[in-house]
Structures are given as C-alpha cells and as structure tokens.
Amino acid sequence: MFAADEGYAVGVDRITINPKQMGGEPCIRGLRIPVATVVGMIANGMTPDEMVDELPPLELDDVATALRFAADAVADREIPLQPTS
C-alpha cells in the first residue's frame, strides 16, 4: 500500500499493489478492481455514481483516489508526444 510519506498523494491509501493479484496492477482496496479500469470508465463517460452502482464494492472516495493516483503517476513520467503537422 502507498502512503503520503512515500511520495504519493494523500488519500492513495485506498490503492493496493499485490504481485499475486491482478498481475500486480494497482487496485482499489485489495479488490479486483484495477485503477486503470476506474480511469477508463471515467474516460468512457461514466459518472462516479454510475460506477458505484455498477461495481457495488466501489465507493465514491475510491473513484477520486484512483484519479489522483493516475494523475500522480502520469505527472511523474515524461510522456513523448508526436509533433503535429
């Protein structure tokens, strides 16, 4: 589990990484719900309330934490962009 003192945002204590679960992908609270799934659902237009309804163990705080975790992960990397014409 990540904590704020390890360089991650406050609140990501809801994110767990277990090499024996979901191939070590960051998941929500030890559930088999990867952070990437939550972010993808938002990207596809679902609201947090719809997500909580569709995945009953998921909580609204989990959605917000997953988005913060993803934002922190992207901010920590250099992302190559293709030049546009």
Residue pairs with C-beta under 8 A, 6 or more apart in sequence:
1 13
1 15
1 16
1 17
2 8
2 12
2 13
2 15
2 17
2 69
3 12
3 13
4 10
4 12
8 15
8 69
8 72
9 68
9 69
9 71
9 72
11 61
11 64
11 65
11 68
12 65
12 68
12 69
12 72
14 28
14 29
14 61
14 62
14 65
14 66
15 26
15 27
15 28
15 29
15 35
15 65
15 66
15 69
16 26
16 27
16 28
16 29
16 30
17 24
17 25
17 26
17 27
18 24
18 27
18 30
21 27
21 30
21 32
22 32
22 34
25 34
25 35
25 36
26 34
26 35
26 36
26 69
27 33
27 34
27 35
28 34
28 35
28 38
28 58
28 62
28 65
28 66
29 57
29 62
31 57
31 58
33 55
33 57
33 58
33 62
35 66
35 69
35 70
36 70
38 51
38 58
38 62
38 63
38 66
38 67
39 66
39 67
39 70
41 51
42 48
42 51
42 63
42 67
46 54
48 60
48 63
48 64
49 60
51 58
51 63
52 58
52 59
52 60
52 63
